[in-house]
Amino acid sequence: MAIASLAAVLLLAGCGRSEDATAVPASSAGTSSGPLVLTALVWAPDWSEEMHRVADAFMHDHPDVRIDLQFMIGNSVEENLKPRAATDSLPDIISVNASPYTAELADQGMLADLGQTRAWNQLLDILQREWTAPGGRRYGIPSGVATTLIYYNRDMFERAGITAPPADFDAFLAAGAALRRAGFTPLALSGAFPNMLGNGPFSYGFANGIAAHVPDWRARITNGSLQLDNPQGIAIFSRLRALVEQKMVQADCLRAGYDATLNQFAEGRAAMTFQGTWAAGVLMHGRGMRVGVFVPPWNDRGQPIRPVLGSETGFAVAQRSSERHRAVAAQFLDFLYGPGMPLWQGKRQNIPPFRTIAADVKGDRALFALVEDMKRDAARDNAPGLYYSLLPVNTIEVLHTQLQAVLAGSTTPARAARTLQDSIAEQASLAGK
């Protein structure tokens, strides 16, 4: 899943298409010695089965192609990419984020240009800019527009006497107290999966505490001058800690992984969860539940909520592959975002990244409308919050440990803020050498 004018994206009309210059007839893909084998390393923590179905459908249509599909593990895309990039051994098809790290890989010539694919030419203009490296290479295609939201059980809210979603952080804590009194666990949080702590509480804390007051925060991250050892930076972590201290989260929060948290909410064992739009298909249709969504109110009382907007993890093609491998890999991406898209979007029901969204695309229209409102707010304020993949890649790993340490109470918010500030400065210094 941080772009200055993402709010305008769905105001764009028309669907640009181009001929698929990368398409290769199936009969020319393999050779007499056997099929062409594409290696793929994919980040799909909650849709691996659907990715297998897409690959199987593509191979059915292209019998001379085989896809060796493997899935990333761990806490982030970047920790899977770094060792392979360092040894110049990237698979043919790889999951990537729109980030300075991935853009640098593209500028180093390690990722292919996807500008001639149909999928690229259907992307929202703002996403095309986000997924273009400084050197001009169009290096990836996102699987959707992304943000994280609070999903909530409307029936539990009503039974707790909560008549409207909270509008600021103090009201959010008060809603949690009301839910506890009614006998409910207020919030399911993935404490054992720091990726979601970064995408969720950290990004919204940064959006409302830092981005709202430091317009040039991007430049300050790049040059290492961003100050976080101040009340605003410390508040990012103290609000995360408050979720534990105020008994907002489930008892096993520190052991709860991604799937466990999704299930806890979908099965009606928690009133809220902090989760991405990419999980809407699971969360909006719990077991007979009426589910709503609201923007995480990480703002102070009387201040507007700052949105966090970006793009989901997407896909790239390795340049190191042969020209024939690159062409067929790009053809697979066009299949993934074309005939194969209903196979995975039907489960995920996320926000498609295209200029024109088909009328029959699956998804909750209230969720789509909320994201539209967030985009308008971002355009008005010209300051969407940090989508945390924009941090330096090594700083992301530092942040993961600090978020979990704060949640566990093994470090203080002030110490975590200082550690994060030092890491940003250190990475800027190393980048300048």
DRENDO-1510 file (C-alpha; in Angstrom, 1 decimal, always signed):
<recs>
REC; n; res; u; v; w
REC; 1; MET; +0.0; +0.0; +0.0 .
REC; 2; ALA; +1.5; +7.5; +0.0 .
REC; 3; ILE; +1.0; +9.7; -3.0 .
REC; 4; ALA; +0.3; +13.4; -2.9 .
REC; 5; SER; -2.8; +13.4; -5.1 .
REC; 6; LEU; -4.2; +9.9; -5.1 .
REC; 7; ALA; -7.7; +11.3; -4.4 .
REC; 8; ALA; -8.1; +12.2; -8.0 .
REC; 9; VAL; -7.5; +8.8; -9.5 .
REC; 10; LEU; -11.1; +7.6; -9.8 .
REC; 11; LEU; -12.2; +10.9; -11.4 .
REC; 12; LEU; -10.2; +9.8; -14.5 .
REC; 13; ALA; -12.3; +8.3; -17.3 .
REC; 14; GLY; -11.6; +6.0; -20.1 .
REC; 15; CYS; -9.6; +2.8; -20.3 .
REC; 16; GLY; -6.4; +3.1; -22.3 .
REC; 17; ARG; -5.5; -0.1; -24.1 .
REC; 18; SER; -2.6; -1.0; -26.3 .
REC; 19; GLU; -1.7; -4.1; -28.3 .
REC; 20; ASP; +0.1; -6.6; -26.1 .
REC; 21; ALA; +3.6; -6.3; -27.6 .
REC; 22; THR; +4.9; -8.9; -25.2 .
REC; 23; ALA; +2.4; -11.6; -26.2 .
REC; 24; VAL; +4.0; -14.8; -27.5 .
REC; 25; PRO; +2.0; -17.6; -29.1 .
REC; 26; ALA; +1.8; -20.6; -26.9 .
REC; 27; SER; +3.2; -22.8; -29.6 .
REC; 28; SER; +6.4; -20.8; -29.7 .
REC; 29; ALA; +6.9; -20.7; -25.9 .
REC; 30; GLY; +8.4; -24.1; -25.4 .
REC; 31; THR; +11.0; -26.0; -27.4 .
REC; 32; SER; +11.3; -29.5; -28.7 .
REC; 33; SER; +13.3; -30.3; -25.6 .
REC; 34; GLY; +10.4; -29.5; -23.3 .
REC; 35; PRO; +8.2; -26.7; -22.0 .
REC; 36; LEU; +9.3; -23.2; -21.1 .
REC; 37; VAL; +9.5; -23.0; -17.3 .
REC; 38; LEU; +8.8; -19.8; -15.5 .
REC; 39; THR; +9.8; -19.4; -11.9 .
REC; 40; ALA; +7.5; -17.3; -9.7 .
REC; 41; LEU; +7.9; -16.1; -6.1 .
REC; 42; VAL; +4.7; -14.5; -4.9 .
REC; 43; TRP; +3.4; -12.7; -1.8 .
REC; 44; ALA; -0.1; -14.0; -1.3 .
REC; 45; PRO; -0.6; -14.6; +2.4 .
REC; 46; ASP; -4.4; -15.1; +2.0 .
REC; 47; TRP; -4.9; -16.1; -1.6 .
REC; 48; SER; -2.3; -18.7; -2.5 .
REC; 49; GLU; -5.0; -21.2; -3.6 .
REC; 50; GLU; -6.4; -18.6; -6.0 .
REC; 51; MET; -2.9; -17.9; -7.4 .
REC; 52; HIS; -2.5; -21.6; -8.1 .
REC; 53; ARG; -5.8; -21.6; -9.9 .
REC; 54; VAL; -4.7; -18.7; -12.1 .
REC; 55; ALA; -1.4; -20.4; -12.9 .
REC; 56; ASP; -3.2; -23.6; -13.7 .
REC; 57; ALA; -5.7; -21.8; -16.0 .
REC; 58; PHE; -2.8; -20.1; -17.8 .
REC; 59; MET; -0.9; -23.4; -18.3 .
REC; 60; HIS; -4.1; -24.9; -19.6 .
REC; 61; ASP; -4.3; -22.2; -22.3 .
REC; 62; HIS; -0.5; -22.4; -22.9 .
REC; 63; PRO; +0.4; -26.1; -22.8 .
REC; 64; ASP; +4.0; -25.4; -23.7 .
REC; 65; VAL; +4.5; -23.3; -20.5 .
REC; 66; ARG; +5.0; -24.5; -17.0 .
REC; 67; ILE; +5.0; -22.1; -14.0 .
REC; 68; ASP; +7.0; -23.1; -10.9 .
REC; 69; LEU; +5.0; -21.3; -8.3 .
REC; 70; GLN; +6.4; -20.6; -4.8 .
REC; 71; PHE; +5.3; -18.3; -2.1 .
REC; 72; MET; +7.1; -15.8; +0.0 .
REC; 73; ILE; +7.2; -16.3; +3.8 .
REC; 74; GLY; +8.2; -14.0; +6.7 .
REC; 75; ASN; +7.1; -10.5; +7.5 .
REC; 76; SER; +7.6; -8.6; +4.3 .
REC; 77; VAL; +8.1; -8.8; +0.5 .
REC; 78; GLU; +11.5; -7.0; +0.9 .
REC; 79; GLU; +13.1; -9.6; +3.2 .
REC; 80; ASN; +12.3; -12.2; +0.5 .
REC; 81; LEU; +13.7; -10.0; -2.3 .
REC; 82; LYS; +17.0; -8.8; -0.7 .
REC; 83; PRO; +19.0; -12.0; -0.7 .
REC; 84; ARG; +17.9; -12.9; -4.3 .
REC; 85; ALA; +18.6; -9.4; -5.6 .
REC; 86; ALA; +22.0; -9.4; -3.9 .
REC; 87; THR; +22.9; -12.6; -5.7 .
REC; 88; ASP; +21.3; -11.6; -9.0 .
REC; 89; SER; +18.9; -14.6; -8.8 .
REC; 90; LEU; +15.5; -13.1; -9.0 .
REC; 91; PRO; +12.8; -15.4; -10.3 .
REC; 92; ASP; +11.1; -14.7; -13.6 .
REC; 93; ILE; +7.9; -13.3; -11.9 .
REC; 94; ILE; +8.2; -11.7; -8.5 .
REC; 95; SER; +6.0; -9.8; -6.0 .
REC; 96; VAL; +7.2; -6.3; -5.3 .
REC; 97; ASN; +6.0; -3.1; -3.6 .
REC; 98; ALA; +6.1; +0.4; -5.0 .
REC; 99; SER; +9.0; +1.6; -3.0 .
REC; 100; PRO; +12.4; +3.3; -3.3 .
REC; 101; TYR; +14.1; -0.1; -2.9 .
REC; 102; THR; +12.2; -1.7; -5.8 .
REC; 103; ALA; +12.6; +1.5; -8.0 .
REC; 104; GLU; +16.4; +1.2; -7.4 .
REC; 105; LEU; +16.3; -2.4; -8.5 .
REC; 106; ALA; +14.6; -1.3; -11.7 .
REC; 107; ASP; +17.1; +1.5; -12.3 .
REC; 108; GLN; +19.9; -1.0; -11.8 .
REC; 109; GLY; +18.5; -3.0; -14.7 .
REC; 110; MET; +17.3; -5.9; -12.6 .
REC; 111; LEU; +13.5; -5.5; -13.5 .
REC; 112; ALA; +12.0; -5.5; -16.9 .
REC; 113; ASP; +9.9; -2.6; -18.4 .
REC; 114; LEU; +6.2; -3.6; -18.4 .
REC; 115; GLY; +5.0; -0.5; -20.3 .
REC; 116; GLN; +3.9; -2.5; -23.3 .
REC; 117; THR; +1.5; -4.8; -21.4 .
REC; 118; ARG; -2.2; -4.4; -21.5 .
REC; 119; ALA; -2.4; -4.4; -17.7 .
REC; 120; TRP; +0.0; -1.4; -17.5 .
REC; 121; ASN; -1.9; +0.6; -20.0 .
REC; 122; GLN; -5.1; +0.1; -18.0 .
REC; 123; LEU; -3.6; +1.4; -14.7 .
REC; 124; LEU; -4.8; +4.6; -13.1 .
REC; 125; ASP; -2.4; +7.4; -14.2 .
REC; 126; ILE; -1.3; +8.1; -10.6 .
REC; 127; LEU; -0.4; +4.4; -10.1 .
REC; 128; GLN; +1.6; +4.5; -13.4 .
REC; 129; ARG; +3.6; +7.4; -11.9 .
REC; 130; GLU; +4.1; +5.6; -8.6 .
REC; 131; TRP; +5.3; +2.4; -10.4 .
REC; 132; THR; +7.8; +4.2; -12.6 .
REC; 133; ALA; +11.4; +4.3; -11.5 .
REC; 134; PRO; +13.3; +7.6; -11.6 .
REC; 135; GLY; +15.1; +6.3; -14.6 .
REC; 136; GLY; +11.8; +5.8; -16.4 .
REC; 137; ARG; +11.4; +2.1; -16.2 .
REC; 138; ARG; +7.8; +0.9; -15.6 .
REC; 139; TYR; +8.7; -1.8; -13.3 .
REC; 140; GLY; +5.6; -3.3; -11.8 .
REC; 141; ILE; +1.8; -3.6; -11.7 .
REC; 142; PRO; -0.1; -3.3; -8.4 .
REC; 143; SER; -2.8; -5.7; -7.5 .
REC; 144; GLY; -5.0; -2.9; -6.2 .
REC; 145; VAL; -5.4; +0.5; -4.7 .
REC; 146; ALA; -4.7; +0.0; -1.0 .
REC; 147; THR; -5.5; +1.4; +2.4 .
REC; 148; THR; -6.1; -0.1; +5.9 .
REC; 149; LEU; -9.4; +0.4; +7.7 .
REC; 150; ILE; -11.2; -0.5; +10.8 .
REC; 151; TYR; -13.8; -3.2; +10.0 .
REC; 152; TYR; -16.5; -3.4; +12.7 .
REC; 153; ASN; -19.4; -5.6; +13.7 .
REC; 154; ARG; -22.5; -3.3; +13.5 .
REC; 155; ASP; -24.6; -5.6; +15.8 .
REC; 156; MET; -21.9; -5.5; +18.5 .
REC; 157; PHE; -21.6; -1.8; +18.3 .
REC; 158; GLU; -25.4; -1.4; +18.7 .
REC; 159; ARG; -25.5; -3.8; +21.7 .
REC; 160; ALA; -22.7; -1.7; +23.3 .
REC; 161; GLY; -24.7; +1.5; +22.7 .
REC; 162; ILE; -22.3; +2.9; +20.1 .
REC; 163; THR; -24.4; +4.8; +17.6 .
REC; 164; ALA; -21.7; +6.0; +15.3 .
REC; 165; PRO; -18.0; +5.1; +14.5 .
REC; 166; PRO; -15.6; +7.0; +16.6 .
REC; 167; ALA; -14.2; +10.2; +15.1 .
REC; 168; ASP; -10.9; +10.6; +17.0 .
REC; 169; PHE; -8.5; +8.4; +19.0 .
REC; 170; ASP; -10.0; +9.3; +22.4 .
REC; 171; ALA; -13.4; +8.3; +21.1 .
REC; 172; PHE; -11.9; +5.1; +19.7 .
REC; 173; LEU; -10.6; +4.1; +23.2 .
REC; 174; ALA; -14.0; +5.1; +24.7 .
REC; 175; ALA; -15.8; +2.8; +22.1 .
REC; 176; GLY; -13.4; +0.0; +23.2 .
REC; 177; ALA; -14.4; +0.5; +26.8 .
REC; 178; ALA; -18.1; +0.3; +25.9 .
REC; 179; LEU; -17.5; -2.9; +23.9 .
REC; 180; ARG; -15.7; -4.5; +26.9 .
REC; 181; ARG; -18.5; -3.6; +29.2 .
REC; 182; ALA; -20.9; -5.3; +26.8 .
REC; 183; GLY; -18.8; -8.4; +27.0 .
REC; 184; PHE; -16.9; -8.1; +23.6 .
REC; 185; THR; -13.2; -8.1; +22.7 .
REC; 186; PRO; -12.9; -4.7; +21.1 .
REC; 187; LEU; -10.1; -5.2; +18.5 .
REC; 188; ALA; -8.4; -8.1; +16.8 .
REC; 189; LEU; -4.8; -7.0; +16.0 .
REC; 190; SER; -2.1; -9.1; +14.3 .
REC; 191; GLY; +0.7; -8.6; +16.9 .
REC; 192; ALA; +2.7; -11.5; +15.6 .
REC; 193; PHE; +2.7; -10.2; +12.0 .
REC; 194; PRO; +4.5; -6.8; +12.1 .
REC; 195; ASN; +3.7; -6.1; +8.5 .
REC; 196; MET; +0.1; -5.3; +9.6 .
REC; 197; LEU; +1.3; -3.2; +12.5 .
REC; 198; GLY; +3.3; -1.2; +10.0 .
REC; 199; ASN; +0.5; -0.9; +7.4 .
REC; 200; GLY; -2.0; -0.1; +10.2 .
REC; 201; PRO; -1.3; +1.7; +13.5 .
REC; 202; PHE; +2.1; +2.9; +12.4 .
REC; 203; SER; +1.1; +4.4; +9.1 .
REC; 204; TYR; -2.0; +6.1; +10.6 .
REC; 205; GLY; +0.1; +7.4; +13.5 .
REC; 206; PHE; +2.6; +8.8; +11.0 .
REC; 207; ALA; -0.1; +10.3; +8.8 .
REC; 208; ASN; -1.8; +12.1; +11.7 .
REC; 209; GLY; +1.2; +12.9; +13.8 .
REC; 210; ILE; +4.0; +13.7; +11.3 .
REC; 211; ALA; +2.7; +14.0; +7.7 .
REC; 212; ALA; -0.1; +16.4; +8.8 .
REC; 213; HIS; +2.6; +18.8; +10.2 .
REC; 214; VAL; +5.7; +18.2; +8.1 .
REC; 215; PRO; +4.8; +18.7; +4.4 .
REC; 216; ASP; +8.3; +17.7; +3.2 .
REC; 217; TRP; +8.4; +14.4; +5.1 .
REC; 218; ARG; +9.4; +12.5; +2.0 .
REC; 219; ALA; +12.4; +14.6; +1.4 .
REC; 220; ARG; +13.4; +14.4; +5.1 .
REC; 221; ILE; +13.3; +10.6; +5.0 .
REC; 222; THR; +15.5; +10.7; +1.9 .
REC; 223; ASN; +18.1; +13.1; +3.4 .
REC; 224; GLY; +17.8; +11.6; +6.9 .
REC; 225; SER; +16.7; +14.8; +8.7 .
REC; 226; LEU; +13.2; +13.6; +9.8 .
REC; 227; GLN; +12.8; +14.2; +13.5 .
REC; 228; LEU; +10.8; +11.6; +15.4 .
REC; 229; ASP; +12.2; +12.0; +19.0 .
REC; 230; ASN; +9.5; +14.6; +19.7 .
REC; 231; PRO; +5.9; +14.3; +21.1 .
REC; 232; GLN; +4.5; +13.7; +17.6 .
REC; 233; GLY; +6.9; +10.9; +16.8 .
REC; 234; ILE; +6.6; +9.3; +20.3 .
REC; 235; ALA; +2.8; +9.4; +20.0 .
REC; 236; ILE; +2.9; +7.0; +17.0 .
REC; 237; PHE; +4.2; +4.3; +19.3 .
REC; 238; SER; +2.4; +5.4; +22.5 .
REC; 239; ARG; -1.0; +5.0; +20.8 .
REC; 240; LEU; +0.0; +1.5; +19.8 .
REC; 241; ARG; +0.9; +0.7; +23.4 .
REC; 242; ALA; -2.4; +2.2; +24.5 .
REC; 243; LEU; -4.2; -0.5; +22.7 .
REC; 244; VAL; -2.7; -3.0; +25.2 .
REC; 245; GLU; -2.9; -0.8; +28.2 .
REC; 246; GLN; -6.6; +0.1; +27.6 .
REC; 247; LYS; -7.4; -3.6; +27.0 .
REC; 248; MET; -8.5; -2.9; +23.4 .
REC; 249; VAL; -6.9; -6.0; +21.8 .
REC; 250; GLN; -7.4; -9.8; +22.2 .
REC; 251; ALA; -5.5; -11.6; +24.9 .
REC; 252; ASP; -3.3; -13.5; +22.5 .
REC; 253; CYS; -2.5; -10.4; +20.4 .
REC; 254; LEU; +1.3; -11.0; +20.6 .
REC; 255; ARG; +0.8; -14.5; +19.2 .
REC; 256; ALA; -1.9; -13.7; +16.7 .
REC; 257; GLY; -0.8; -14.0; +13.0 .
REC; 258; TYR; -2.5; -12.7; +9.9 .
REC; 259; ASP; -4.9; -15.6; +9.3 .
REC; 260; ALA; -5.8; -15.9; +13.0 .
REC; 261; THR; -6.8; -12.3; +13.2 .
REC; 262; LEU; -9.0; -12.5; +10.1 .
REC; 263; ASN; -10.7; -15.5; +11.5 .
REC; 264; GLN; -11.3; -14.0; +14.9 .
REC; 265; PHE; -13.2; -11.1; +13.4 .
REC; 266; ALA; -15.0; -13.1; +10.7 .
REC; 267; GLU; -16.2; -15.6; +13.3 .
REC; 268; GLY; -17.6; -12.9; +15.5 .
REC; 269; ARG; -15.0; -13.2; +18.3 .
REC; 270; ALA; -14.0; -9.5; +18.1 .
REC; 271; ALA; -15.9; -6.3; +17.4 .
REC; 272; MET; -13.3; -4.7; +15.2 .
REC; 273; THR; -10.1; -5.5; +13.3 .
REC; 274; PHE; -7.5; -3.2; +11.8 .
REC; 275; GLN; -7.0; -4.7; +8.3 .
REC; 276; GLY; -6.4; -3.8; +4.6 .
REC; 277; THR; -8.8; -3.4; +1.8 .
REC; 278; TRP; -7.2; -6.5; +0.3 .
REC; 279; ALA; -9.0; -8.6; +2.9 .
REC; 280; ALA; -12.5; -7.2; +2.2 .
REC; 281; GLY; -13.7; -10.4; +0.7 .
REC; 282; VAL; -13.2; -12.3; +4.0 .
REC; 283; LEU; -14.1; -9.6; +6.4 .
REC; 284; MET; -17.2; -8.0; +4.8 .
REC; 285; HIS; -19.0; -11.3; +4.7 .
REC; 286; GLY; -18.6; -12.9; +8.2 .
REC; 287; ARG; -20.9; -15.5; +9.5 .
REC; 288; GLY; -24.2; -13.7; +9.2 .
REC; 289; MET; -22.7; -10.5; +10.4 .
REC; 290; ARG; -23.5; -6.9; +9.4 .
REC; 291; VAL; -20.1; -5.4; +8.8 .
REC; 292; GLY; -19.2; -1.7; +8.4 .
REC; 293; VAL; -15.9; +0.1; +7.8 .
REC; 294; PHE; -14.4; +3.4; +9.0 .
REC; 295; VAL; -11.2; +5.3; +8.6 .
REC; 296; PRO; -8.9; +4.6; +11.6 .
REC; 297; PRO; -9.3; +7.6; +13.9 .
REC; 298; TRP; -5.7; +8.1; +14.9 .
REC; 299; ASN; -6.2; +11.9; +14.9 .
REC; 300; ASP; -6.5; +14.2; +17.9 .
REC; 301; ARG; -9.9; +15.5; +19.0 .
REC; 302; GLY; -11.0; +18.4; +16.8 .
REC; 303; GLN; -8.5; +17.5; +14.0 .
REC; 304; PRO; -9.3; +15.9; +10.7 .
REC; 305; ILE; -8.4; +12.3; +10.1 .
REC; 306; ARG; -5.5; +12.1; +7.7 .
REC; 307; PRO; -5.9; +9.2; +5.2 .
REC; 308; VAL; -3.3; +6.6; +4.3 .
REC; 309; LEU; -3.4; +5.6; +0.7 .
REC; 310; GLY; -1.1; +3.7; -1.6 .
REC; 311; SER; -1.0; +0.6; -3.7 .
REC; 312; GLU; -1.0; -3.0; -3.0 .
REC; 313; THR; +1.9; -5.3; -3.5 .
REC; 314; GLY; +2.1; -6.1; -7.2 .
REC; 315; PHE; +4.2; -8.0; -9.7 .
REC; 316; ALA; +7.3; -7.5; -11.7 .
REC; 317; VAL; +9.4; -9.5; -14.2 .
REC; 318; ALA; +13.1; -10.1; -13.8 .
REC; 319; GLN; +15.3; -8.6; -16.5 .
REC; 320; ARG; +17.9; -11.3; -16.0 .
REC; 321; SER; +15.7; -13.8; -17.7 .
REC; 322; SER; +16.0; -14.5; -21.4 .
REC; 323; GLU; +14.0; -12.4; -23.8 .
REC; 324; ARG; +11.6; -15.3; -24.4 .
REC; 325; HIS; +11.1; -15.8; -20.6 .
REC; 326; ARG; +10.5; -12.1; -20.2 .
REC; 327; ALA; +7.9; -12.1; -23.0 .
REC; 328; VAL; +6.0; -15.0; -21.6 .
REC; 329; ALA; +6.2; -13.8; -18.0 .
REC; 330; ALA; +4.7; -10.4; -19.2 .
REC; 331; GLN; +2.0; -12.4; -21.0 .
REC; 332; PHE; +1.2; -14.2; -17.8 .
REC; 333; LEU; +0.7; -10.8; -16.0 .
REC; 334; ASP; -1.7; -9.8; -18.7 .
REC; 335; PHE; -3.6; -13.0; -18.1 .
REC; 336; LEU; -3.5; -12.5; -14.3 .
REC; 337; TYR; -5.1; -9.0; -14.7 .
REC; 338; GLY; -7.4; -10.1; -17.5 .
REC; 339; PRO; -9.1; -13.6; -17.8 .
REC; 340; GLY; -7.5; -14.7; -14.5 .
REC; 341; MET; -8.6; -11.7; -12.5 .
REC; 342; PRO; -12.1; -13.0; -11.5 .
REC; 343; LEU; -10.3; -16.1; -10.0 .
REC; 344; TRP; -8.6; -14.0; -7.3 .
REC; 345; GLN; -10.5; -10.8; -7.1 .
REC; 346; GLY; -13.7; -12.7; -6.4 .
REC; 347; LYS; -12.3; -13.8; -3.1 .
REC; 348; ARG; -10.3; -10.7; -2.2 .
REC; 349; GLN; -12.8; -8.1; -3.4 .
REC; 350; ASN; -10.2; -5.4; -3.2 .
REC; 351; ILE; -10.1; -2.1; -5.0 .
REC; 352; PRO; -9.0; -2.7; -8.6 .
REC; 353; PRO; -6.1; -0.5; -9.9 .
REC; 354; PHE; -7.6; +0.3; -13.2 .
REC; 355; ARG; -9.1; +3.5; -14.8 .
REC; 356; THR; -12.3; +1.7; -15.5 .
REC; 357; ILE; -13.8; -0.8; -13.1 .
REC; 358; ALA; -16.2; -3.3; -14.6 .
REC; 359; ALA; -19.8; -3.0; -13.3 .
REC; 360; ASP; -19.8; -6.7; -12.4 .
REC; 361; VAL; -16.6; -6.6; -10.4 .
REC; 362; LYS; -17.1; -8.2; -7.0 .
REC; 363; GLY; -16.8; -5.9; -4.0 .
REC; 364; ASP; -18.7; -4.0; -1.3 .
REC; 365; ARG; -19.9; -0.7; -2.7 .
REC; 366; ALA; -19.9; +1.0; +0.7 .
REC; 367; LEU; -16.2; +0.1; +1.0 .
REC; 368; PHE; -15.5; +1.4; -2.5 .
REC; 369; ALA; -17.4; +4.6; -1.6 .
REC; 370; LEU; -15.4; +5.1; +1.6 .
REC; 371; VAL; -12.1; +4.8; -0.3 .
REC; 372; GLU; -13.4; +7.4; -2.8 .
REC; 373; ASP; -14.0; +9.8; +0.1 .
REC; 374; MET; -10.5; +9.2; +1.4 .
REC; 375; LYS; -9.1; +10.0; -2.0 .
REC; 376; ARG; -11.0; +13.3; -2.1 .
REC; 377; ASP; -9.7; +14.2; +1.4 .
REC; 378; ALA; -6.2; +13.4; +0.3 .
REC; 379; ALA; -6.5; +15.6; -2.8 .
REC; 380; ARG; -7.9; +18.4; -0.7 .
REC; 381; ASP; -5.2; +18.3; +1.9 .
REC; 382; ASN; -2.5; +17.3; -0.6 .
REC; 383; ALA; -0.9; +15.2; +2.2 .
REC; 384; PRO; -1.9; +11.5; +2.4 .
REC; 385; GLY; +0.0; +9.7; +5.1 .
REC; 386; LEU; +3.0; +7.5; +4.8 .
REC; 387; TYR; +2.3; +4.1; +3.3 .
REC; 388; TYR; +5.1; +2.4; +5.2 .
REC; 389; SER; +6.7; +0.6; +2.4 .
REC; 390; LEU; +8.1; +4.0; +1.4 .
REC; 391; LEU; +10.6; +3.8; +4.3 .
REC; 392; PRO; +14.1; +2.6; +3.5 .
REC; 393; VAL; +14.1; -1.1; +3.1 .
REC; 394; ASN; +16.5; -1.8; +6.1 .
REC; 395; THR; +14.5; +0.6; +8.2 .
REC; 396; ILE; +11.4; -1.4; +7.7 .
REC; 397; GLU; +13.1; -4.4; +9.4 .
REC; 398; VAL; +14.1; -2.1; +12.3 .
REC; 399; LEU; +10.5; -0.8; +12.6 .
REC; 400; HIS; +9.1; -4.3; +12.7 .
REC; 401; THR; +11.1; -5.1; +15.8 .
REC; 402; GLN; +10.3; -1.8; +17.5 .
REC; 403; LEU; +6.5; -2.1; +16.9 .
REC; 404; GLN; +6.4; -5.6; +18.4 .
REC; 405; ALA; +8.6; -4.5; +21.3 .
REC; 406; VAL; +6.3; -1.6; +22.1 .
REC; 407; LEU; +3.3; -3.8; +21.9 .
REC; 408; ALA; +4.9; -6.2; +24.3 .
REC; 409; GLY; +6.1; -3.5; +26.6 .
REC; 410; SER; +9.8; -4.4; +26.3 .
REC; 411; THR; +10.7; -1.0; +25.0 .
REC; 412; THR; +9.2; +2.5; +25.5 .
REC; 413; PRO; +7.5; +4.6; +22.8 .
REC; 414; ALA; +10.2; +7.2; +23.2 .
REC; 415; ARG; +13.0; +4.7; +22.7 .
REC; 416; ALA; +11.3; +3.3; +19.7 .
REC; 417; ALA; +10.8; +6.7; +18.1 .
REC; 418; ARG; +14.5; +7.5; +18.6 .
REC; 419; THR; +15.6; +4.1; +17.1 .
REC; 420; LEU; +13.4; +4.7; +14.1 .
REC; 421; GLN; +14.8; +8.2; +13.6 .
REC; 422; ASP; +18.4; +6.9; +13.9 .
REC; 423; SER; +17.7; +4.2; +11.3 .
REC; 424; ILE; +16.3; +6.7; +8.8 .
REC; 425; ALA; +19.3; +8.9; +9.3 .
REC; 426; GLU; +21.8; +6.0; +9.0 .
REC; 427; GLN; +20.2; +4.7; +5.8 .
REC; 428; ALA; +20.3; +8.2; +4.3 .
REC; 429; SER; +23.9; +8.5; +5.1 .
REC; 430; LEU; +24.7; +5.1; +3.6 .
REC; 431; ALA; +22.8; +6.0; +0.5 .
REC; 432; GLY; +24.8; +9.1; +0.1 .
REC; 433; LYS; +28.2; +7.3; +0.2 .
</recs>
